[in-house]
Amino acid sequence: MNLRLFMSLLLLFAGCLGERSTTPPDIPYVQLSSSPDTLALGGPRLYLTAYLWVQQDRFSGPGGYDSLFGVVYATSVDSISLDPILSVDAVWIIMGNGEVWKSWLSPMRARISLYCVSGTFRGGPVMAVGTKVTVVVRLIDSQGMSYLLRASNQEVTTPPIVVE
C-alpha cells in the first residue's frame, strides 16, 4: 500500500473516531457541589456509590500513600434496567480544601447488574486513608443529554482484597 493511500485512510478513520479531550470539561465548583444526590430521569431514580482507595507504600507520594483509585456505581433505586439508556463517562473528586480533580472513567470489564452503570479511574490525587471527599459523575442518556450525580462524604480506604 502506498504511503499516500495509507495516510488518507488513517485520517479518515481518525475523523470517524471523534475527538475526546485529555480531561473532562471544567465545571464550576458551585454546580458540582450542588449536584443532586438522587436523580429522577422520568423512569429510573438513581443514586451514586463510590469505592475509593489508595495503596499505602513507603516508596510512594507524601505520607507514604499512592494516588487515588476508584470505582463508581450509579444504581437504579427502582430496579429499572439502565442498559442501554445510560452510561457514565467522567468523574470529579472534590477535596476538603475545595480543590477539584477530574478524569475520564473507564468502563468496568464485567457488568455488575442491569440496574447499574459503572466506571473506574486511577491516577487521582495523593491522599491519606480516612480522607473524605465528594464524588460527582456525569451520566449520558441515549439522546446525548448529560446529568450530574453526587455522593458526599465518601471515605478513602485501603485497596479491596481480591480473592482468586
CNS distance restraints for C-alpha pairs under 8 A (distance, minus, plus):
assign (resid   1 and name CA) (resid   5 and name CA) 6.78 0.50 0.50
assign (resid   1 and name CA) (resid   6 and name CA) 6.59 0.50 0.50
assign (resid   2 and name CA) (resid   6 and name CA) 6.33 0.50 0.50
assign (resid   3 and name CA) (resid   7 and name CA) 6.11 0.50 0.50
assign (resid   4 and name CA) (resid   8 and name CA) 6.21 0.50 0.50
assign (resid   5 and name CA) (resid   9 and name CA) 6.24 0.50 0.50
assign (resid   6 and name CA) (resid  10 and name CA) 6.13 0.50 0.50
assign (resid   7 and name CA) (resid  11 and name CA) 6.16 0.50 0.50
assign (resid   8 and name CA) (resid  12 and name CA) 6.19 0.50 0.50
assign (resid   9 and name CA) (resid  13 and name CA) 6.18 0.50 0.50
assign (resid  10 and name CA) (resid  14 and name CA) 6.07 0.50 0.50
assign (resid  11 and name CA) (resid  15 and name CA) 6.15 0.50 0.50
assign (resid  12 and name CA) (resid  16 and name CA) 6.46 0.50 0.50
assign (resid  13 and name CA) (resid  17 and name CA) 6.43 0.50 0.50
assign (resid  14 and name CA) (resid  18 and name CA) 7.10 0.50 0.50
assign (resid  15 and name CA) (resid  19 and name CA) 7.77 0.50 0.50
assign (resid  23 and name CA) (resid 102 and name CA) 6.87 0.50 0.50
assign (resid  23 and name CA) (resid 103 and name CA) 5.64 0.50 0.50
assign (resid  23 and name CA) (resid 104 and name CA) 6.34 0.50 0.50
assign (resid  24 and name CA) (resid  90 and name CA) 6.41 0.50 0.50
assign (resid  24 and name CA) (resid 102 and name CA) 6.57 0.50 0.50
assign (resid  24 and name CA) (resid 103 and name CA) 6.05 0.50 0.50
assign (resid  24 and name CA) (resid 104 and name CA) 6.13 0.50 0.50
assign (resid  27 and name CA) (resid  31 and name CA) 6.74 0.50 0.50
assign (resid  27 and name CA) (resid  32 and name CA) 6.64 0.50 0.50
assign (resid  28 and name CA) (resid  32 and name CA) 6.40 0.50 0.50
assign (resid  29 and name CA) (resid  33 and name CA) 5.94 0.50 0.50
assign (resid  29 and name CA) (resid  98 and name CA) 7.67 0.50 0.50
assign (resid  29 and name CA) (resid 100 and name CA) 7.63 0.50 0.50
assign (resid  30 and name CA) (resid  34 and name CA) 6.01 0.50 0.50
assign (resid  31 and name CA) (resid  35 and name CA) 6.10 0.50 0.50
assign (resid  32 and name CA) (resid  92 and name CA) 7.97 0.50 0.50
assign (resid  32 and name CA) (resid 136 and name CA) 6.67 0.50 0.50
assign (resid  32 and name CA) (resid 148 and name CA) 7.60 0.50 0.50
assign (resid  32 and name CA) (resid 150 and name CA) 7.70 0.50 0.50
assign (resid  33 and name CA) (resid  94 and name CA) 7.90 0.50 0.50
assign (resid  33 and name CA) (resid 134 and name CA) 7.81 0.50 0.50
assign (resid  33 and name CA) (resid 150 and name CA) 7.63 0.50 0.50
assign (resid  35 and name CA) (resid 136 and name CA) 7.59 0.50 0.50
assign (resid  35 and name CA) (resid 148 and name CA) 5.89 0.50 0.50
assign (resid  35 and name CA) (resid 149 and name CA) 5.81 0.50 0.50
assign (resid  35 and name CA) (resid 150 and name CA) 5.68 0.50 0.50
assign (resid  36 and name CA) (resid 148 and name CA) 7.13 0.50 0.50
assign (resid  36 and name CA) (resid 149 and name CA) 5.51 0.50 0.50
assign (resid  36 and name CA) (resid 150 and name CA) 5.79 0.50 0.50
assign (resid  37 and name CA) (resid  47 and name CA) 6.15 0.50 0.50
assign (resid  37 and name CA) (resid  48 and name CA) 7.01 0.50 0.50
assign (resid  37 and name CA) (resid 149 and name CA) 5.70 0.50 0.50
assign (resid  37 and name CA) (resid 150 and name CA) 4.72 0.50 0.50
assign (resid  37 and name CA) (resid 151 and name CA) 5.83 0.50 0.50
assign (resid  37 and name CA) (resid 152 and name CA) 7.97 0.50 0.50
assign (resid  38 and name CA) (resid  45 and name CA) 6.71 0.50 0.50
assign (resid  38 and name CA) (resid  46 and name CA) 5.47 0.50 0.50
assign (resid  38 and name CA) (resid  47 and name CA) 4.85 0.50 0.50
assign (resid  38 and name CA) (resid  48 and name CA) 7.59 0.50 0.50
assign (resid  38 and name CA) (resid 149 and name CA) 6.88 0.50 0.50
assign (resid  38 and name CA) (resid 150 and name CA) 7.72 0.50 0.50
assign (resid  39 and name CA) (resid  45 and name CA) 5.41 0.50 0.50
assign (resid  39 and name CA) (resid  46 and name CA) 5.01 0.50 0.50
assign (resid  39 and name CA) (resid  47 and name CA) 6.62 0.50 0.50
assign (resid  39 and name CA) (resid 149 and name CA) 6.72 0.50 0.50
assign (resid  40 and name CA) (resid  44 and name CA) 6.09 0.50 0.50
assign (resid  40 and name CA) (resid  45 and name CA) 4.29 0.50 0.50
assign (resid  40 and name CA) (resid  46 and name CA) 6.41 0.50 0.50
assign (resid  41 and name CA) (resid  45 and name CA) 6.34 0.50 0.50
assign (resid  43 and name CA) (resid  80 and name CA) 7.45 0.50 0.50
assign (resid  44 and name CA) (resid  76 and name CA) 5.67 0.50 0.50
assign (resid  44 and name CA) (resid  77 and name CA) 6.99 0.50 0.50
assign (resid  44 and name CA) (resid  78 and name CA) 6.00 0.50 0.50
assign (resid  44 and name CA) (resid  79 and name CA) 7.64 0.50 0.50
assign (resid  44 and name CA) (resid  80 and name CA) 5.71 0.50 0.50
assign (resid  44 and name CA) (resid  81 and name CA) 7.98 0.50 0.50
assign (resid  44 and name CA) (resid  82 and name CA) 7.75 0.50 0.50
assign (resid  45 and name CA) (resid  76 and name CA) 5.51 0.50 0.50
assign (resid  45 and name CA) (resid  77 and name CA) 5.51 0.50 0.50
assign (resid  45 and name CA) (resid  78 and name CA) 6.36 0.50 0.50
assign (resid  46 and name CA) (resid  74 and name CA) 6.14 0.50 0.50
assign (resid  46 and name CA) (resid  75 and name CA) 5.29 0.50 0.50
assign (resid  46 and name CA) (resid  76 and name CA) 4.59 0.50 0.50
assign (resid  46 and name CA) (resid  77 and name CA) 5.75 0.50 0.50
assign (resid  47 and name CA) (resid  74 and name CA) 5.60 0.50 0.50
assign (resid  47 and name CA) (resid  75 and name CA) 5.57 0.50 0.50
assign (resid  47 and name CA) (resid  76 and name CA) 6.81 0.50 0.50
assign (resid  47 and name CA) (resid  77 and name CA) 7.07 0.50 0.50
assign (resid  47 and name CA) (resid 149 and name CA) 7.29 0.50 0.50
assign (resid  47 and name CA) (resid 150 and name CA) 7.94 0.50 0.50
assign (resid  47 and name CA) (resid 151 and name CA) 7.87 0.50 0.50
assign (resid  48 and name CA) (resid  72 and name CA) 7.07 0.50 0.50
assign (resid  48 and name CA) (resid  73 and name CA) 5.68 0.50 0.50
assign (resid  48 and name CA) (resid  74 and name CA) 4.55 0.50 0.50
assign (resid  48 and name CA) (resid  75 and name CA) 6.44 0.50 0.50
assign (resid  48 and name CA) (resid 149 and name CA) 6.62 0.50 0.50
assign (resid  48 and name CA) (resid 150 and name CA) 6.39 0.50 0.50
assign (resid  48 and name CA) (resid 151 and name CA) 5.66 0.50 0.50
assign (resid  49 and name CA) (resid  72 and name CA) 5.79 0.50 0.50
assign (resid  49 and name CA) (resid  73 and name CA) 5.16 0.50 0.50
assign (resid  49 and name CA) (resid  74 and name CA) 6.49 0.50 0.50
assign (resid  49 and name CA) (resid  75 and name CA) 7.84 0.50 0.50
assign (resid  49 and name CA) (resid 151 and name CA) 6.54 0.50 0.50
assign (resid  50 and name CA) (resid  70 and name CA) 6.88 0.50 0.50
assign (resid  50 and name CA) (resid  71 and name CA) 5.75 0.50 0.50
assign (resid  50 and name CA) (resid  72 and name CA) 4.39 0.50 0.50
assign (resid  50 and name CA) (resid  73 and name CA) 6.31 0.50 0.50
assign (resid  50 and name CA) (resid 135 and name CA) 7.22 0.50 0.50
assign (resid  50 and name CA) (resid 151 and name CA) 7.38 0.50 0.50
assign (resid  50 and name CA) (resid 154 and name CA) 6.77 0.50 0.50
assign (resid  51 and name CA) (resid  70 and name CA) 5.47 0.50 0.50
assign (resid  51 and name CA) (resid  71 and name CA) 5.26 0.50 0.50
assign (resid  51 and name CA) (resid  72 and name CA) 6.43 0.50 0.50
assign (resid  51 and name CA) (resid 154 and name CA) 7.69 0.50 0.50
assign (resid  51 and name CA) (resid 155 and name CA) 7.96 0.50 0.50
assign (resid  51 and name CA) (resid 156 and name CA) 7.60 0.50 0.50
assign (resid  52 and name CA) (resid  68 and name CA) 6.89 0.50 0.50
assign (resid  52 and name CA) (resid  69 and name CA) 5.76 0.50 0.50
assign (resid  52 and name CA) (resid  70 and name CA) 4.35 0.50 0.50
assign (resid  52 and name CA) (resid  71 and name CA) 6.66 0.50 0.50
assign (resid  52 and name CA) (resid 154 and name CA) 7.55 0.50 0.50
assign (resid  52 and name CA) (resid 155 and name CA) 6.82 0.50 0.50
assign (resid  52 and name CA) (resid 156 and name CA) 4.92 0.50 0.50
assign (resid  52 and name CA) (resid 157 and name CA) 6.15 0.50 0.50
assign (resid  53 and name CA) (resid  68 and name CA) 5.85 0.50 0.50
assign (resid  53 and name CA) (resid  69 and name CA) 5.39 0.50 0.50
assign (resid  53 and name CA) (resid  70 and name CA) 6.29 0.50 0.50
assign (resid  53 and name CA) (resid 129 and name CA) 7.31 0.50 0.50
assign (resid  53 and name CA) (resid 156 and name CA) 4.98 0.50 0.50
assign (resid  53 and name CA) (resid 157 and name CA) 4.52 0.50 0.50
assign (resid  53 and name CA) (resid 158 and name CA) 5.05 0.50 0.50
assign (resid  53 and name CA) (resid 159 and name CA) 5.29 0.50 0.50
assign (resid  53 and name CA) (resid 160 and name CA) 7.76 0.50 0.50
assign (resid  54 and name CA) (resid  65 and name CA) 6.42 0.50 0.50
assign (resid  54 and name CA) (resid  66 and name CA) 5.69 0.50 0.50
assign (resid  54 and name CA) (resid  67 and name CA) 5.93 0.50 0.50
assign (resid  54 and name CA) (resid  68 and name CA) 5.00 0.50 0.50
assign (resid  54 and name CA) (resid  69 and name CA) 6.18 0.50 0.50
assign (resid  54 and name CA) (resid 126 and name CA) 7.81 0.50 0.50
assign (resid  54 and name CA) (resid 127 and name CA) 7.33 0.50 0.50
assign (resid  54 and name CA) (resid 128 and name CA) 7.31 0.50 0.50
assign (resid  54 and name CA) (resid 129 and name CA) 6.79 0.50 0.50
assign (resid  54 and name CA) (resid 156 and name CA) 6.98 0.50 0.50
assign (resid  54 and name CA) (resid 157 and name CA) 6.50 0.50 0.50
assign (resid  54 and name CA) (resid 158 and name CA) 5.60 0.50 0.50
assign (resid  54 and name CA) (resid 159 and name CA) 6.24 0.50 0.50
assign (resid  55 and name CA) (resid  65 and name CA) 6.03 0.50 0.50
assign (resid  55 and name CA) (resid  66 and name CA) 5.33 0.50 0.50
assign (resid  55 and name CA) (resid  67 and name CA) 7.40 0.50 0.50
assign (resid  55 and name CA) (resid  68 and name CA) 7.96 0.50 0.50
assign (resid  55 and name CA) (resid 158 and name CA) 6.18 0.50 0.50
assign (resid  55 and name CA) (resid 159 and name CA) 6.06 0.50 0.50
assign (resid  56 and name CA) (resid  60 and name CA) 7.61 0.50 0.50
assign (resid  56 and name CA) (resid  64 and name CA) 5.93 0.50 0.50
assign (resid  56 and name CA) (resid  65 and name CA) 4.57 0.50 0.50
assign (resid  56 and name CA) (resid  66 and name CA) 6.16 0.50 0.50
assign (resid  56 and name CA) (resid 158 and name CA) 7.35 0.50 0.50
assign (resid  57 and name CA) (resid  64 and name CA) 5.16 0.50 0.50
assign (resid  57 and name CA) (resid  65 and name CA) 5.59 0.50 0.50
assign (resid  57 and name CA) (resid  66 and name CA) 6.61 0.50 0.50
assign (resid  58 and name CA) (resid  63 and name CA) 7.92 0.50 0.50
assign (resid  58 and name CA) (resid  64 and name CA) 4.51 0.50 0.50
assign (resid  58 and name CA) (resid  65 and name CA) 7.21 0.50 0.50
assign (resid  59 and name CA) (resid  64 and name CA) 6.36 0.50 0.50
assign (resid  60 and name CA) (resid  64 and name CA) 5.19 0.50 0.50
assign (resid  60 and name CA) (resid  65 and name CA) 5.48 0.50 0.50
assign (resid  60 and name CA) (resid  66 and name CA) 5.14 0.50 0.50
assign (resid  61 and name CA) (resid  65 and name CA) 5.33 0.50 0.50
assign (resid  61 and name CA) (resid  66 and name CA) 5.52 0.50 0.50
assign (resid  61 and name CA) (resid  67 and name CA) 7.60 0.50 0.50
assign (resid  61 and name CA) (resid 126 and name CA) 6.59 0.50 0.50
assign (resid  62 and name CA) (resid 126 and name CA) 7.35 0.50 0.50
assign (resid  63 and name CA) (resid 128 and name CA) 7.47 0.50 0.50
assign (resid  65 and name CA) (resid 126 and name CA) 6.43 0.50 0.50
assign (resid  65 and name CA) (resid 127 and name CA) 6.58 0.50 0.50
assign (resid  65 and name CA) (resid 128 and name CA) 6.33 0.50 0.50
assign (resid  66 and name CA) (resid 126 and name CA) 5.72 0.50 0.50
assign (resid  66 and name CA) (resid 127 and name CA) 7.53 0.50 0.50
assign (resid  67 and name CA) (resid 122 and name CA) 7.33 0.50 0.50
assign (resid  67 and name CA) (resid 123 and name CA) 5.31 0.50 0.50
assign (resid  67 and name CA) (resid 124 and name CA) 5.16 0.50 0.50
assign (resid  67 and name CA) (resid 125 and name CA) 5.23 0.50 0.50
assign (resid  67 and name CA) (resid 126 and name CA) 4.31 0.50 0.50
assign (resid  67 and name CA) (resid 127 and name CA) 6.91 0.50 0.50
assign (resid  68 and name CA) (resid 122 and name CA) 6.07 0.50 0.50
assign (resid  68 and name CA) (resid 123 and name CA) 5.85 0.50 0.50
assign (resid  68 and name CA) (resid 124 and name CA) 4.32 0.50 0.50
assign (resid  68 and name CA) (resid 125 and name CA) 5.58 0.50 0.50
assign (resid  68 and name CA) (resid 126 and name CA) 5.99 0.50 0.50
assign (resid  68 and name CA) (resid 127 and name CA) 6.94 0.50 0.50
assign (resid  69 and name CA) (resid 120 and name CA) 7.70 0.50 0.50
assign (resid  69 and name CA) (resid 121 and name CA) 5.76 0.50 0.50
assign (resid  69 and name CA) (resid 122 and name CA) 4.27 0.50 0.50
assign (resid  69 and name CA) (resid 123 and name CA) 6.43 0.50 0.50
assign (resid  69 and name CA) (resid 124 and name CA) 6.30 0.50 0.50
assign (resid  70 and name CA) (resid 120 and name CA) 5.63 0.50 0.50
assign (resid  70 and name CA) (resid 121 and name CA) 5.37 0.50 0.50
assign (resid  70 and name CA) (resid 122 and name CA) 6.43 0.50 0.50
assign (resid  71 and name CA) (resid 118 and name CA) 7.11 0.50 0.50
assign (resid  71 and name CA) (resid 119 and name CA) 5.80 0.50 0.50
assign (resid  71 and name CA) (resid 120 and name CA) 4.42 0.50 0.50
assign (resid  71 and name CA) (resid 121 and name CA) 6.60 0.50 0.50
assign (resid  72 and name CA) (resid 118 and name CA) 5.44 0.50 0.50
assign (resid  72 and name CA) (resid 119 and name CA) 5.54 0.50 0.50
assign (resid  72 and name CA) (resid 120 and name CA) 6.37 0.50 0.50
assign (resid  73 and name CA) (resid 116 and name CA) 6.30 0.50 0.50
assign (resid  73 and name CA) (resid 117 and name CA) 5.78 0.50 0.50
assign (resid  73 and name CA) (resid 118 and name CA) 4.45 0.50 0.50
assign (resid  73 and name CA) (resid 119 and name CA) 6.95 0.50 0.50
assign (resid  74 and name CA) (resid  88 and name CA) 7.90 0.50 0.50
assign (resid  74 and name CA) (resid 116 and name CA) 5.56 0.50 0.50
assign (resid  74 and name CA) (resid 117 and name CA) 5.37 0.50 0.50
assign (resid  74 and name CA) (resid 118 and name CA) 6.29 0.50 0.50
assign (resid  75 and name CA) (resid 115 and name CA) 5.77 0.50 0.50
assign (resid  75 and name CA) (resid 116 and name CA) 4.30 0.50 0.50
assign (resid  75 and name CA) (resid 117 and name CA) 6.61 0.50 0.50
assign (resid  76 and name CA) (resid  80 and name CA) 6.09 0.50 0.50
assign (resid  76 and name CA) (resid  81 and name CA) 7.53 0.50 0.50
assign (resid  76 and name CA) (resid  82 and name CA) 7.37 0.50 0.50
assign (resid  76 and name CA) (resid 115 and name CA) 5.27 0.50 0.50
assign (resid  76 and name CA) (resid 116 and name CA) 6.26 0.50 0.50
assign (resid  79 and name CA) (resid 115 and name CA) 5.70 0.50 0.50
assign (resid  80 and name CA) (resid 114 and name CA) 7.90 0.50 0.50
assign (resid  80 and name CA) (resid 115 and name CA) 5.89 0.50 0.50
assign (resid  81 and name CA) (resid 114 and name CA) 5.01 0.50 0.50
assign (resid  81 and name CA) (resid 115 and name CA) 4.70 0.50 0.50
assign (resid  81 and name CA) (resid 116 and name CA) 7.68 0.50 0.50
assign (resid  82 and name CA) (resid  86 and name CA) 5.68 0.50 0.50
assign (resid  82 and name CA) (resid 114 and name CA) 5.96 0.50 0.50
assign (resid  82 and name CA) (resid 115 and name CA) 5.38 0.50 0.50
assign (resid  82 and name CA) (resid 116 and name CA) 6.37 0.50 0.50
assign (resid  82 and name CA) (resid 117 and name CA) 7.00 0.50 0.50
assign (resid  83 and name CA) (resid 114 and name CA) 5.99 0.50 0.50
assign (resid  83 and name CA) (resid 115 and name CA) 7.58 0.50 0.50
assign (resid  83 and name CA) (resid 117 and name CA) 7.92 0.50 0.50
assign (resid  84 and name CA) (resid 142 and name CA) 7.26 0.50 0.50
assign (resid  85 and name CA) (resid 141 and name CA) 5.44 0.50 0.50
assign (resid  85 and name CA) (resid 142 and name CA) 4.99 0.50 0.50
assign (resid  86 and name CA) (resid 117 and name CA) 7.15 0.50 0.50
assign (resid  86 and name CA) (resid 139 and name CA) 6.53 0.50 0.50
assign (resid  86 and name CA) (resid 140 and name CA) 5.60 0.50 0.50
assign (resid  86 and name CA) (resid 141 and name CA) 4.47 0.50 0.50
assign (resid  86 and name CA) (resid 142 and name CA) 6.22 0.50 0.50
assign (resid  87 and name CA) (resid 117 and name CA) 6.03 0.50 0.50
assign (resid  87 and name CA) (resid 118 and name CA) 7.69 0.50 0.50
assign (resid  87 and name CA) (resid 139 and name CA) 5.61 0.50 0.50
assign (resid  87 and name CA) (resid 140 and name CA) 5.32 0.50 0.50
assign (resid  87 and name CA) (resid 141 and name CA) 6.55 0.50 0.50
assign (resid  88 and name CA) (resid 105 and name CA) 7.40 0.50 0.50
assign (resid  88 and name CA) (resid 117 and name CA) 6.46 0.50 0.50
assign (resid  88 and name CA) (resid 118 and name CA) 6.39 0.50 0.50
assign (resid  88 and name CA) (resid 119 and name CA) 6.62 0.50 0.50
assign (resid  88 and name CA) (resid 137 and name CA) 6.89 0.50 0.50
assign (resid  88 and name CA) (resid 138 and name CA) 5.76 0.50 0.50
assign (resid  88 and name CA) (resid 139 and name CA) 4.46 0.50 0.50
assign (resid  88 and name CA) (resid 140 and name CA) 6.20 0.50 0.50
assign (resid  89 and name CA) (resid 104 and name CA) 5.92 0.50 0.50
assign (resid  89 and name CA) (resid 105 and name CA) 5.12 0.50 0.50
assign (resid  89 and name CA) (resid 106 and name CA) 7.34 0.50 0.50
assign (resid  89 and name CA) (resid 119 and name CA) 7.24 0.50 0.50
assign (resid  89 and name CA) (resid 137 and name CA) 7.42 0.50 0.50
assign (resid  89 and name CA) (resid 138 and name CA) 6.05 0.50 0.50
assign (resid  89 and name CA) (resid 139 and name CA) 6.55 0.50 0.50
assign (resid  89 and name CA) (resid 140 and name CA) 7.44 0.50 0.50
assign (resid  90 and name CA) (resid 102 and name CA) 7.45 0.50 0.50
assign (resid  90 and name CA) (resid 103 and name CA) 5.87 0.50 0.50
assign (resid  90 and name CA) (resid 104 and name CA) 4.36 0.50 0.50
assign (resid  90 and name CA) (resid 105 and name CA) 5.06 0.50 0.50
assign (resid  90 and name CA) (resid 137 and name CA) 5.57 0.50 0.50
assign (resid  90 and name CA) (resid 138 and name CA) 5.35 0.50 0.50
assign (resid  90 and name CA) (resid 139 and name CA) 7.87 0.50 0.50
assign (resid  91 and name CA) (resid 102 and name CA) 5.63 0.50 0.50
assign (resid  91 and name CA) (resid 103 and name CA) 5.52 0.50 0.50
assign (resid  91 and name CA) (resid 104 and name CA) 6.29 0.50 0.50
assign (resid  91 and name CA) (resid 105 and name CA) 6.56 0.50 0.50
assign (resid  91 and name CA) (resid 135 and name CA) 7.00 0.50 0.50
assign (resid  91 and name CA) (resid 136 and name CA) 5.66 0.50 0.50
assign (resid  91 and name CA) (resid 137 and name CA) 4.43 0.50 0.50
assign (resid  91 and name CA) (resid 138 and name CA) 6.57 0.50 0.50
assign (resid  92 and name CA) (resid 100 and name CA) 6.51 0.50 0.50
assign (resid  92 and name CA) (resid 101 and name CA) 5.66 0.50 0.50
assign (resid  92 and name CA) (resid 102 and name CA) 4.31 0.50 0.50
assign (resid  92 and name CA) (resid 103 and name CA) 6.67 0.50 0.50
assign (resid  92 and name CA) (resid 135 and name CA) 5.90 0.50 0.50
assign (resid  92 and name CA) (resid 136 and name CA) 5.09 0.50 0.50
assign (resid  92 and name CA) (resid 137 and name CA) 6.32 0.50 0.50
assign (resid  93 and name CA) (resid 100 and name CA) 5.58 0.50 0.50
assign (resid  93 and name CA) (resid 101 and name CA) 5.12 0.50 0.50
assign (resid  93 and name CA) (resid 102 and name CA) 6.18 0.50 0.50
assign (resid  93 and name CA) (resid 133 and name CA) 6.63 0.50 0.50
assign (resid  93 and name CA) (resid 134 and name CA) 5.84 0.50 0.50
assign (resid  93 and name CA) (resid 135 and name CA) 4.84 0.50 0.50
assign (resid  93 and name CA) (resid 136 and name CA) 6.51 0.50 0.50
assign (resid  94 and name CA) (resid  98 and name CA) 6.10 0.50 0.50
assign (resid  94 and name CA) (resid  99 and name CA) 5.93 0.50 0.50
assign (resid  94 and name CA) (resid 100 and name CA) 4.63 0.50 0.50
assign (resid  94 and name CA) (resid 101 and name CA) 6.64 0.50 0.50
assign (resid  94 and name CA) (resid 133 and name CA) 5.72 0.50 0.50
assign (resid  94 and name CA) (resid 134 and name CA) 5.00 0.50 0.50
assign (resid  94 and name CA) (resid 135 and name CA) 6.38 0.50 0.50
assign (resid  94 and name CA) (resid 136 and name CA) 7.99 0.50 0.50
assign (resid  95 and name CA) (resid  99 and name CA) 5.43 0.50 0.50
assign (resid  95 and name CA) (resid 100 and name CA) 6.31 0.50 0.50
assign (resid  95 and name CA) (resid 132 and name CA) 7.49 0.50 0.50
assign (resid  95 and name CA) (resid 133 and name CA) 5.06 0.50 0.50
assign (resid  95 and name CA) (resid 134 and name CA) 6.72 0.50 0.50
assign (resid  96 and name CA) (resid 132 and name CA) 7.39 0.50 0.50
assign (resid  96 and name CA) (resid 133 and name CA) 6.44 0.50 0.50
assign (resid 101 and name CA) (resid 124 and name CA) 7.18 0.50 0.50
assign (resid 101 and name CA) (resid 125 and name CA) 7.17 0.50 0.50
assign (resid 103 and name CA) (resid 121 and name CA) 7.13 0.50 0.50
assign (resid 104 and name CA) (resid 121 and name CA) 7.23 0.50 0.50
assign (resid 105 and name CA) (resid 119 and name CA) 5.30 0.50 0.50
assign (resid 105 and name CA) (resid 120 and name CA) 5.32 0.50 0.50
assign (resid 105 and name CA) (resid 121 and name CA) 5.36 0.50 0.50
assign (resid 106 and name CA) (resid 119 and name CA) 5.28 0.50 0.50
assign (resid 106 and name CA) (resid 120 and name CA) 5.14 0.50 0.50
assign (resid 106 and name CA) (resid 121 and name CA) 6.32 0.50 0.50
assign (resid 107 and name CA) (resid 118 and name CA) 6.54 0.50 0.50
assign (resid 107 and name CA) (resid 119 and name CA) 4.55 0.50 0.50
assign (resid 107 and name CA) (resid 120 and name CA) 6.35 0.50 0.50
assign (resid 108 and name CA) (resid 118 and name CA) 6.28 0.50 0.50
assign (resid 108 and name CA) (resid 119 and name CA) 5.33 0.50 0.50
assign (resid 108 and name CA) (resid 120 and name CA) 6.45 0.50 0.50
assign (resid 111 and name CA) (resid 117 and name CA) 7.76 0.50 0.50
assign (resid 111 and name CA) (resid 118 and name CA) 7.90 0.50 0.50
assign (resid 112 and name CA) (resid 116 and name CA) 6.76 0.50 0.50
assign (resid 112 and name CA) (resid 117 and name CA) 7.94 0.50 0.50
assign (resid 113 and name CA) (resid 117 and name CA) 7.82 0.50 0.50
assign (resid 127 and name CA) (resid 131 and name CA) 6.88 0.50 0.50
assign (resid 128 and name CA) (resid 156 and name CA) 7.25 0.50 0.50
assign (resid 129 and name CA) (resid 155 and name CA) 7.73 0.50 0.50
assign (resid 129 and name CA) (resid 156 and name CA) 5.15 0.50 0.50
assign (resid 129 and name CA) (resid 157 and name CA) 5.01 0.50 0.50
assign (resid 129 and name CA) (resid 158 and name CA) 6.48 0.50 0.50
assign (resid 130 and name CA) (resid 155 and name CA) 5.69 0.50 0.50
assign (resid 130 and name CA) (resid 156 and name CA) 5.26 0.50 0.50
assign (resid 130 and name CA) (resid 157 and name CA) 6.14 0.50 0.50
assign (resid 131 and name CA) (resid 155 and name CA) 5.68 0.50 0.50
assign (resid 131 and name CA) (resid 156 and name CA) 5.40 0.50 0.50
assign (resid 132 and name CA) (resid 153 and name CA) 5.17 0.50 0.50
assign (resid 132 and name CA) (resid 154 and name CA) 5.22 0.50 0.50
assign (resid 132 and name CA) (resid 155 and name CA) 4.42 0.50 0.50
assign (resid 132 and name CA) (resid 156 and name CA) 6.28 0.50 0.50
assign (resid 133 and name CA) (resid 152 and name CA) 6.57 0.50 0.50
assign (resid 133 and name CA) (resid 153 and name CA) 5.39 0.50 0.50
assign (resid 133 and name CA) (resid 154 and name CA) 5.26 0.50 0.50
assign (resid 133 and name CA) (resid 155 and name CA) 6.53 0.50 0.50
assign (resid 133 and name CA) (resid 156 and name CA) 7.80 0.50 0.50
assign (resid 134 and name CA) (resid 150 and name CA) 7.09 0.50 0.50
assign (resid 134 and name CA) (resid 151 and name CA) 5.79 0.50 0.50
assign (resid 134 and name CA) (resid 152 and name CA) 4.27 0.50 0.50
assign (resid 134 and name CA) (resid 153 and name CA) 5.63 0.50 0.50
assign (resid 134 and name CA) (resid 154 and name CA) 6.01 0.50 0.50
assign (resid 135 and name CA) (resid 150 and name CA) 5.69 0.50 0.50
assign (resid 135 and name CA) (resid 151 and name CA) 5.22 0.50 0.50
assign (resid 135 and name CA) (resid 152 and name CA) 6.33 0.50 0.50
assign (resid 135 and name CA) (resid 154 and name CA) 7.12 0.50 0.50
assign (resid 136 and name CA) (resid 148 and name CA) 6.53 0.50 0.50
assign (resid 136 and name CA) (resid 149 and name CA) 5.51 0.50 0.50
assign (resid 136 and name CA) (resid 150 and name CA) 4.33 0.50 0.50
assign (resid 136 and name CA) (resid 151 and name CA) 6.40 0.50 0.50
assign (resid 137 and name CA) (resid 148 and name CA) 5.65 0.50 0.50
assign (resid 137 and name CA) (resid 149 and name CA) 5.46 0.50 0.50
assign (resid 137 and name CA) (resid 150 and name CA) 6.61 0.50 0.50
assign (resid 138 and name CA) (resid 146 and name CA) 6.43 0.50 0.50
assign (resid 138 and name CA) (resid 147 and name CA) 5.57 0.50 0.50
assign (resid 138 and name CA) (resid 148 and name CA) 4.69 0.50 0.50
assign (resid 138 and name CA) (resid 149 and name CA) 6.56 0.50 0.50
assign (resid 139 and name CA) (resid 146 and name CA) 5.49 0.50 0.50
assign (resid 139 and name CA) (resid 147 and name CA) 5.13 0.50 0.50
assign (resid 139 and name CA) (resid 148 and name CA) 6.27 0.50 0.50
assign (resid 139 and name CA) (resid 149 and name CA) 7.50 0.50 0.50
assign (resid 140 and name CA) (resid 144 and name CA) 5.71 0.50 0.50
assign (resid 140 and name CA) (resid 145 and name CA) 5.60 0.50 0.50
assign (resid 140 and name CA) (resid 146 and name CA) 4.51 0.50 0.50
assign (resid 140 and name CA) (resid 147 and name CA) 6.55 0.50 0.50
assign (resid 141 and name CA) (resid 145 and name CA) 5.48 0.50 0.50
assign (resid 141 and name CA) (resid 146 and name CA) 6.53 0.50 0.50
